[in-house]
Amino acid sequence: MLKIGVVVDNEFDHDHRVQKEIQLLLNQGHQICVLCFDFGDNYRHYSNFTVVRVKIPKKIKDLLVLLSTNFNFYEQFWVKSIAKFITNFELNAIHTHDLYMSKATHLGIKKSNKKIPLILDLHENYPAAINSYQWATKGWRKYIVQPKKWYIKEASYLKYADYLIVLSNSFKQNLISRYSFLATDAIFVNPNMPNLNSFKHFETQNLHVDYTSSLPTLFYFGVVAKRRGILSILPWMASLLKEGLRFNLLIIGPVDKADKNEFTTLINSKDLKNNITYLPWADVKYLPAYLKKTQIGLAPFEVNAQHDSGVANKLFQYMYGEIPILATPCKAQKELIETNKCGLIYKDYKSFRRNLMLLLDKAYAHELGTNGKKELQNLYKNKEDQQFLKAYELIEKSYFK
């Protein structure tokens, strides 16, 4: 049994990936302590593990992140906090989330004078991600953030880790091909699969949602942003509705500040407004109920290195709901969809239109949706979301030998 410190530079409570990993580690008998931020909200209490919350105004945190590429204020803040965290709880290992936290965690371990392993959990291809964020690449901010520097920083930040956790095998192979110092047996794949037990529990509660339509419903669940592709396909949908295709669109998720005006204009256009329902937020517990009311799941991500790095959790959620997926050819999601015949891929307006019309056929959509649910069940059966636990088995053997 290990005493594991989990470090998240956010609130943690709404991060389903981190929450699920913690539960799996607890199931193995490990003790868990979490170090995260406190932005002043009402947070839940956890009886089976410890949470240490560092109080900080959200605006101050955002400013420190903005400056973090070229100034070490944020890094030093975390170094001190992590060193204290390790010492106070006598930790055996540190599981830190996201590439940019790697150096601070390494220095925190060093400052604590403890020789404990660092497990780095990559939620995304961070250099590619930050170079796609409008807040980091537009206006005066790009001169301060200098996002392109992260392509150079990536190698040194990866070197701090003893073990890596990544989203997909394709991203693992990509890293190995680019960095010869990485050992394949020290990298573990943990796809963004939802917590199956939670979803089953939500369904037993018979939660109802205030949405219904006599038309087939296309569903998008998640952050609304240009980089996520949803804004790009809205004009296509307006054109298809003008042509006479009959469908509704349900979008649930917060809108990136930089894209809010454009999104608002699009959904209120005369050709779309009568066939679209937008909800800024819905608790994930209602997702199974929404899935029952939809026919097609949308995954329109821009094709780039960030989105190639893994399959977004929304695809697994659509598979759980037995609805076919209409997606762009991002590497990992294309492989999942085509291998398991659980959706269709589009590259442009012409292929989007053709494949949407195919999926509006109920029998064909049902066939693909059934394939998706079957594959998701196989992934759970094969414990694909538990492979990262092998890193802790190796640590445990080394620690107690």
C-alpha positions as CSV (number, residue, x, y, z in Angstrom):
1,M,0.0,0.0,0.0
2,L,1.3,3.4,-1.0
3,K,0.5,6.9,0.2
4,I,0.0,8.8,-3.0
5,G,-0.1,12.6,-3.5
6,V,-2.3,13.8,-6.3
7,V,-1.5,17.4,-7.6
8,V,-4.0,19.3,-9.7
9,D,-3.7,23.0,-10.4
10,N,-7.4,23.5,-10.4
11,E,-10.5,22.9,-8.2
12,F,-10.3,19.1,-8.9
13,D,-13.9,18.4,-7.9
14,H,-15.2,18.5,-11.5
15,D,-12.3,16.7,-13.1
16,H,-13.9,13.3,-13.9
17,R,-10.6,11.8,-15.1
18,V,-8.8,12.6,-11.8
19,Q,-11.8,11.6,-9.7
20,K,-12.0,8.2,-11.5
21,E,-8.2,7.6,-11.2
22,I,-8.4,8.3,-7.5
23,Q,-11.2,5.8,-7.0
24,L,-9.3,3.1,-8.9
25,L,-6.3,3.7,-6.7
26,L,-8.4,3.6,-3.6
27,N,-9.8,0.3,-4.8
28,Q,-6.3,-1.0,-4.8
29,G,-5.9,-0.1,-1.2
30,H,-3.7,2.9,-1.6
31,Q,-4.1,6.1,0.6
32,I,-4.7,9.3,-1.4
33,C,-4.0,12.9,-0.5
34,V,-5.0,15.6,-3.0
35,L,-3.4,19.1,-3.4
36,C,-5.5,21.5,-5.4
37,F,-6.8,25.1,-5.5
38,D,-9.7,26.6,-3.6
39,F,-11.4,29.4,-5.6
40,G,-13.9,30.1,-2.8
41,D,-16.7,27.8,-4.0
42,N,-18.7,25.4,-1.9
43,Y,-16.7,22.1,-2.2
44,R,-17.8,18.6,-1.2
45,H,-16.2,16.7,1.6
46,Y,-14.5,13.4,0.9
47,S,-14.5,10.8,3.6
48,N,-12.2,8.2,2.0
49,F,-9.3,10.5,1.1
50,T,-7.7,13.8,2.1
51,V,-8.0,17.0,0.2
52,V,-5.7,20.0,0.8
53,R,-7.1,23.1,-0.8
54,V,-4.9,26.2,-1.4
55,K,-6.9,29.3,-1.3
56,I,-6.3,31.7,-4.2
57,P,-8.5,34.1,-6.2
58,K,-9.2,32.7,-9.6
59,K,-8.0,35.9,-11.3
60,I,-4.6,35.8,-9.5
61,K,-4.2,32.1,-10.6
62,D,-5.0,33.0,-14.2
63,L,-2.5,35.9,-14.1
64,L,0.2,33.6,-12.8
65,V,-0.5,31.1,-15.5
66,L,-0.3,33.8,-18.1
67,L,3.2,34.8,-17.0
68,S,4.4,31.2,-16.4
69,T,6.2,30.6,-19.7
70,N,8.9,33.2,-19.0
71,F,8.6,33.9,-15.2
72,N,8.8,31.3,-12.4
73,F,6.3,32.9,-9.9
74,Y,3.8,30.1,-10.5
75,E,6.4,27.4,-10.5
76,Q,7.9,28.6,-7.2
77,F,4.5,28.8,-5.7
78,W,3.9,25.1,-6.5
79,V,7.4,24.1,-5.5
80,K,6.9,25.3,-1.9
81,S,3.3,23.9,-1.7
82,I,4.3,20.5,-3.1
83,A,7.4,20.2,-0.8
84,K,5.2,21.0,2.2
85,F,2.6,18.5,1.0
86,I,5.1,15.7,0.7
87,T,6.6,16.3,4.1
88,N,3.3,16.8,6.0
89,F,1.8,13.6,4.6
90,E,5.0,11.4,4.3
91,L,4.1,10.6,0.7
92,N,5.6,7.6,-1.2
93,A,4.7,8.9,-4.7
94,I,3.4,12.0,-6.5
95,H,0.9,11.9,-9.3
96,T,0.8,15.3,-11.0
97,H,-1.5,16.3,-13.8
98,D,-0.5,18.1,-17.0
99,L,2.9,18.7,-18.6
100,Y,3.4,22.2,-17.3
101,M,3.3,20.9,-13.7
102,S,6.2,18.5,-14.2
103,K,9.1,20.8,-13.3
104,A,7.5,22.3,-10.2
105,T,6.6,18.8,-8.9
106,H,10.2,17.6,-9.6
107,L,11.6,20.6,-7.7
108,G,9.1,20.2,-4.9
109,I,10.2,16.6,-4.4
110,K,13.8,17.8,-4.4
111,K,13.1,20.5,-1.9
112,S,11.3,18.0,0.4
113,N,14.6,15.9,0.5
114,K,12.5,12.8,-0.3
115,K,13.4,10.4,-3.1
116,I,9.9,9.5,-4.4
117,P,8.8,8.8,-8.0
118,L,6.9,11.3,-10.1
119,I,4.0,10.1,-12.2
120,L,3.1,12.6,-14.9
121,D,-0.5,12.4,-16.3
122,L,-0.8,14.1,-19.7
123,H,-4.4,15.1,-20.2
124,E,-3.5,16.4,-23.7
125,N,-0.6,17.2,-26.0
126,Y,0.1,20.5,-24.1
127,P,2.4,22.2,-26.6
128,A,-0.2,21.7,-29.4
129,A,-3.1,22.6,-27.0
130,I,-1.7,25.9,-25.8
131,N,-0.9,26.9,-29.4
132,S,-4.6,26.4,-30.3
133,Y,-6.0,28.5,-27.4
134,Q,-7.1,31.9,-28.5
135,W,-6.3,33.4,-25.0
136,A,-2.7,32.4,-25.6
137,T,-2.3,33.2,-29.3
138,K,-4.2,36.3,-29.9
139,G,-3.5,40.0,-29.2
140,W,-1.0,41.2,-26.6
141,R,-1.2,37.9,-24.7
142,K,0.8,35.9,-27.3
143,Y,3.8,38.1,-26.6
144,I,3.7,37.2,-22.9
145,V,2.6,33.6,-23.1
146,Q,4.9,32.8,-26.1
147,P,3.1,29.4,-26.6
148,K,5.6,28.2,-29.2
149,K,8.2,27.9,-26.5
150,W,6.4,24.9,-25.2
151,Y,7.5,22.8,-28.2
152,I,11.0,23.3,-26.9
153,K,10.2,22.9,-23.2
154,E,8.3,19.6,-23.8
155,A,11.4,17.3,-23.8
156,S,12.9,18.7,-20.6
157,Y,9.5,18.5,-18.8
158,L,9.0,14.9,-19.8
159,K,12.4,14.0,-18.5
160,Y,11.4,14.9,-14.9
161,A,8.9,12.0,-14.8
162,D,9.6,8.5,-13.8
163,Y,6.3,7.3,-15.4
164,L,4.0,8.8,-17.9
165,I,0.2,8.3,-18.3
166,V,-1.2,9.3,-21.8
167,L,-4.6,9.3,-23.4
168,S,-4.0,6.9,-26.3
169,N,-1.6,4.4,-27.8
170,S,-1.1,6.7,-30.8
171,F,0.1,9.5,-28.5
172,K,2.4,7.1,-26.7
173,Q,4.0,6.0,-30.0
174,N,4.2,9.7,-31.1
175,L,6.2,10.5,-28.0
176,I,8.5,7.5,-28.2
177,S,9.2,8.3,-31.9
178,R,10.2,11.9,-31.0
179,Y,12.1,11.3,-27.7
180,S,14.6,8.4,-27.5
181,F,15.0,8.8,-23.8
182,L,11.4,7.6,-23.1
183,A,11.1,3.9,-22.2
184,T,8.0,2.2,-23.7
185,D,7.4,0.2,-20.5
186,A,7.3,3.4,-18.4
187,I,4.3,4.9,-20.4
188,F,0.8,3.7,-19.7
189,V,-2.4,4.5,-21.7
190,N,-5.5,5.6,-19.8
191,P,-8.3,6.6,-22.2
192,N,-10.9,9.1,-21.1
193,M,-13.6,6.5,-20.5
194,P,-16.4,7.6,-18.2
195,N,-17.1,6.1,-14.8
196,L,-19.4,3.2,-15.8
197,N,-20.7,2.6,-12.3
198,S,-21.6,6.3,-11.9
199,F,-23.5,6.3,-15.2
200,K,-25.4,3.1,-14.2
201,H,-26.3,4.8,-10.9
202,F,-27.6,7.9,-12.7
203,E,-29.9,5.7,-14.8
204,T,-31.3,4.0,-11.7
205,Q,-32.3,7.4,-10.4
206,N,-34.7,7.9,-13.4
207,L,-33.6,11.5,-13.8
208,H,-35.7,13.5,-16.2
209,V,-34.7,16.3,-18.5
210,D,-36.8,19.0,-20.1
211,Y,-36.0,18.3,-23.7
212,T,-38.0,16.5,-26.4
213,S,-38.3,16.7,-30.1
214,S,-40.2,14.8,-32.8
215,L,-37.2,15.2,-35.1
216,P,-33.9,13.4,-35.0
217,T,-31.5,15.2,-32.6
218,L,-27.8,15.8,-33.2
219,F,-26.0,16.1,-29.9
220,Y,-22.9,18.0,-28.9
221,F,-21.7,17.8,-25.3
222,G,-18.7,19.7,-24.0
223,V,-16.9,23.0,-24.2
224,V,-18.1,25.1,-27.1
225,A,-15.1,26.7,-28.9
226,K,-13.8,27.3,-32.4
227,R,-10.9,24.8,-31.7
228,R,-13.5,22.2,-30.9
229,G,-15.0,22.5,-34.4
230,I,-18.6,23.1,-33.4
231,L,-18.6,26.7,-34.7
232,S,-17.4,25.5,-38.1
233,I,-20.3,23.1,-38.7
234,L,-23.1,25.4,-37.6
235,P,-23.3,27.2,-41.0
236,W,-23.3,23.7,-42.7
237,M,-26.3,22.7,-40.6
238,A,-28.1,26.0,-41.5
239,S,-27.5,25.2,-45.2
240,L,-28.8,21.6,-44.7
241,L,-32.0,22.8,-43.0
242,K,-32.6,25.3,-45.8
243,E,-32.3,22.3,-48.2
244,G,-35.1,20.6,-46.4
245,L,-33.3,18.1,-44.1
246,R,-35.2,17.7,-40.9
247,F,-33.3,17.5,-37.6
248,N,-32.7,19.4,-34.4
249,L,-29.4,20.2,-32.7
250,L,-28.8,20.0,-28.9
251,I,-25.7,21.7,-27.6
252,I,-24.7,21.5,-23.9
253,G,-21.6,23.1,-22.6
254,P,-19.9,26.4,-21.7
255,V,-18.7,28.7,-24.5
256,D,-15.1,30.0,-24.6
257,K,-15.2,33.7,-23.9
258,A,-13.3,34.5,-27.2
259,D,-16.0,32.7,-29.2
260,K,-19.1,33.8,-27.4
261,N,-20.2,36.5,-29.8
262,E,-19.7,34.4,-32.9
263,F,-21.6,31.5,-31.3
264,T,-24.5,33.6,-30.2
265,T,-24.8,35.1,-33.7
266,L,-24.8,31.7,-35.3
267,I,-27.4,30.0,-33.1
268,N,-29.7,33.0,-33.4
269,S,-29.5,33.1,-37.2
270,K,-32.9,32.8,-39.0
271,D,-31.9,29.4,-40.5
272,L,-30.9,27.8,-37.3
273,K,-32.7,29.3,-34.3
274,N,-35.9,27.2,-34.7
275,N,-33.9,23.9,-34.8
276,I,-31.4,24.4,-32.0
277,T,-31.5,24.1,-28.2
278,Y,-28.5,25.4,-26.3
279,L,-27.9,24.8,-22.6
280,P,-24.8,26.5,-21.0
281,W,-24.4,23.7,-18.5
282,A,-25.9,20.4,-17.2
283,D,-24.6,18.1,-14.5
284,V,-23.1,15.0,-15.9
285,K,-25.6,12.9,-13.9
286,Y,-28.3,14.0,-16.5
287,L,-26.2,12.9,-19.4
288,P,-27.6,9.4,-19.7
289,A,-31.1,10.9,-19.8
290,Y,-30.1,13.3,-22.6
291,L,-28.5,10.5,-24.6
292,K,-31.8,8.7,-24.6
293,K,-33.3,11.6,-26.4
294,T,-30.7,12.0,-29.1
295,Q,-29.8,10.1,-32.3
296,I,-26.3,11.2,-33.4
297,G,-23.3,12.3,-31.4
298,L,-21.0,15.1,-32.8
299,A,-17.2,15.2,-32.4
300,P,-16.2,17.9,-34.9
301,F,-12.8,18.7,-33.4
302,E,-10.2,20.6,-35.6
303,V,-7.7,18.1,-36.9
304,N,-4.4,18.9,-35.2
305,A,-1.7,17.4,-32.9
306,Q,-3.6,18.2,-29.8
307,H,-6.8,16.4,-30.9
308,D,-4.7,13.5,-32.4
309,S,-3.4,12.7,-28.9
310,G,-6.5,11.0,-27.6
311,V,-10.2,10.2,-27.8
312,A,-12.3,12.8,-26.0
313,N,-14.5,11.5,-23.3
314,K,-17.6,12.7,-25.2
315,L,-17.1,9.9,-27.7
316,F,-17.1,7.2,-25.0
317,Q,-20.2,8.9,-23.6
318,Y,-22.0,8.7,-27.0
319,M,-20.9,5.0,-27.2
320,Y,-22.5,4.5,-23.7
321,G,-25.7,6.0,-25.0
322,E,-25.7,3.7,-28.1
323,I,-25.7,6.6,-30.6
324,P,-23.5,6.7,-33.7
325,I,-20.7,9.3,-33.9
326,L,-20.2,11.8,-36.7
327,A,-16.6,13.0,-36.3
328,T,-13.6,14.5,-38.0
329,P,-10.5,12.3,-38.8
330,C,-8.4,13.1,-35.7
331,K,-6.1,10.2,-35.5
332,A,-7.2,8.4,-32.3
333,Q,-10.9,9.0,-32.7
334,K,-10.8,8.0,-36.4
335,E,-9.1,4.7,-35.4
336,L,-11.7,4.0,-32.7
337,I,-14.7,4.7,-34.9
338,E,-13.5,2.9,-38.1
339,T,-12.1,-0.1,-36.2
340,N,-15.4,-0.7,-34.3
341,K,-17.8,0.6,-36.9
342,C,-19.5,2.9,-34.4
343,G,-19.8,6.0,-36.5
344,L,-18.8,7.9,-39.7
345,I,-15.9,10.3,-40.5
346,Y,-16.2,13.5,-42.5
347,K,-13.5,15.7,-43.9
348,D,-15.5,18.5,-45.6
349,Y,-19.0,19.8,-46.1
350,K,-19.7,17.3,-48.9
351,S,-18.8,14.2,-46.7
352,F,-20.5,15.8,-43.7
353,R,-23.8,16.1,-45.6
354,R,-23.5,12.6,-47.1
355,N,-22.8,10.9,-43.8
356,L,-25.4,12.9,-41.9
357,M,-28.0,11.7,-44.3
358,L,-26.8,8.1,-43.8
359,L,-27.1,8.4,-40.0
360,L,-30.6,9.8,-40.3
361,D,-31.6,6.3,-41.3
362,K,-32.8,4.9,-38.0
363,A,-31.9,1.2,-38.7
364,Y,-28.3,2.1,-39.8
365,A,-27.8,4.5,-36.9
366,H,-29.0,1.8,-34.5
367,E,-26.5,-0.7,-35.9
368,L,-23.6,1.7,-35.4
369,G,-24.8,2.7,-32.0
370,T,-25.0,-0.9,-30.9
371,N,-21.5,-1.5,-32.1
372,G,-20.3,1.4,-30.0
373,K,-21.9,0.2,-26.8
374,K,-20.4,-3.3,-27.4
375,E,-16.9,-1.9,-27.9
376,L,-17.2,0.2,-24.8
377,Q,-18.2,-2.9,-22.8
378,N,-15.2,-4.7,-24.2
379,L,-12.9,-1.9,-23.1
380,Y,-14.2,-2.1,-19.6
381,K,-14.0,-5.9,-19.7
382,N,-10.4,-5.7,-20.7
383,K,-9.8,-3.1,-18.0
384,E,-8.3,-0.6,-20.5
385,D,-8.9,2.2,-18.1
386,Q,-6.9,0.5,-15.4
387,Q,-3.6,-0.1,-17.2
388,F,-2.0,2.9,-15.4
389,L,-2.3,1.0,-12.1
390,K,0.7,-1.1,-13.3
391,A,2.9,1.9,-12.7
392,Y,2.0,1.8,-9.1
393,E,2.6,-2.0,-9.0
394,L,6.1,-1.3,-10.2
395,I,6.6,1.5,-7.6
396,E,5.2,-0.7,-4.8
397,K,7.6,-3.5,-5.7
398,S,10.5,-1.1,-5.8
399,Y,9.5,0.7,-2.6
400,F,9.0,-2.4,-0.4
401,K,11.7,-4.7,-1.8
